[in-house]
Amino acid sequence: MNKAIKVILMTIGASLIAAGNSWANTVVYEEVELFQTETFFTDTFIVTDTSRPYIATLTDFEFPVPMMNTGMSVTTATDLLGSLLAPGSFQFNATTPGNYFVSFFGFADVSAPQLGQYGIQISQVPVPAAVWLFGSGLIGLIGISRRKKSA
């Protein structure tokens, strides 16, 4: 194999690996809390990358029992981007870099011991591995077609 082709293939491979690492699942906000009876709050998180959508996930750890009521929303200073009234997840688009807000409320079971535990995670949706496989396969096909043309 020609030395120039080897260098090109190694450069493309290194670029794909670097791109794959930079497109990993980036967590921008995470909170896990055990509370008694009820809790509610609004907190700020910062978005710097607006190239891909984000996913917000609310988990009820059901410790010691499931919460009676729970909910979460993600907003900008002026717009609601998504909300839940039960554990689950939703996607939203951050259109501009800056401050975003997550609000949460939770009510534990009124019977003893009146505890609840929840988790919130907001992260950027990762690019599927299939995209990287498709890209490397496409590069391979281009290389094969060029080899046939030069032969």
N, C-alpha and C positions, 0 to 999 in steps of 0.2 A: 504494500500500500504506500502510496506517495506520502512523503513526510508532511507536505502542506495539508493534505486531506486529514492526516492524523491530528495535526495541530487544530484544524478547524473543528473536527469532531470532539476533541477534548475540550475546546473552548465552549462549544454548544452544550456539552454535557455538564460542565461546571456552571454555566449560566442557568441551566434547568434546575440544578441542585440548589443554587443560590436563590433562584426565584421561588422554588418550592419551600425553602425555609422562611422566606420573607412573607409568604402567603399563608403561613400557619394560622391556626385559630388564636386570635388575639383577644384576650379577656380585658375589657375596659372597666368592668365593675363587678365586684363579688362581695356578698354579705351572707353570713350564716349567723343566726341568733336563736338562743333559747330565751323565751319570755314567759312571764306569768300573766294570766288573764287576758290582757289585750296590749297591742302595740300598734303604733302608726308613725310614719316618718316620711320625709322627703329628703333626698340626698342628691348631690351633684356628681356627675362624671363627665370626663372630657373626651371628646372625639377628635382625633387628628386625621384619620384616614376615611374619606368618604367614597372610595372607589368601589366598595362592595357593601351589601346590606348587613345589618346586625340582627342578632337573635337574642331576645330577652326570655329567660326561663325562670319560672317560679316553682319551687319544690316545697311540698309539705312533707317533712320527714316523719310525720305521724308519731312523734315522741312526746309523751307516752301514748297519746291517741291522736287521731286526725283533728285538725283545727275545725271549728264550727264554720267560720267564714274567713275568707282571705281574698286579697286582690292586689293588683299591681298595675301601674301605668308608667309609660315613658313619654315625656313631653319636652318640647323646647320651651322657651319663655312664653310663646304664644300659641303653639299648636300641640294637640294630642297626637302622638305617633302610633300608639297602640295601648291596649289594656286587657287585663284578665280579671275575672271574678271567681276563678278557681285555679288550682295548680295547672300548669301547662306552659306553653311558649308561643311567641309570635315574632314575626320578622318586621323590621322597620328600616327605612332608609334615612340615613343622616345626610342631609343635603349640604350642610356647611360645617366646617370644623368649628369647635367651640364647646360651650357648656350645654349639657343636656341634664334632665332631671328624672329620677326614678322615685315614685311614691309607692308606699306599701301600707296595707292594713291587715291585721290578723287578730282573730278572736279565738282564744282557746276554749276547750270544753268547760262549761261552767261547773261541772262536777269535779271533785278532787282528782288529781292534784292541781288542776287549772294551769297546766303548762302547755306550751306549744313551741315547735321548732320549725323554722323555715330556712330556705336558701334562695338567694337571687343571684343569677349570673347573667351578665350582658357581654356578648362577645361578637366578633366579626365572623360572618359565615365564611368558612374556608372554601377555597377553590377545590372542586373534586379531583381526586387523583386521576380520574379518567381524562381530564384535560391534559395533564402532563404526559400520560401514556399516548394519547392521540397525537400530541405535538412531536414526541420522539419518534413515533411510527411514521409520521408524515416526513420528518427529516430523513429517516431511513429510506423511504420510497424515493425521495428526491435524489438521494445519493446513488441509489441503484439505477435510476433512470439516466443519470449523468454518466455513470460508468458504462452503461450499454451504448450510449451515444458516442462515447470516445473510443469504444472498442471496434 
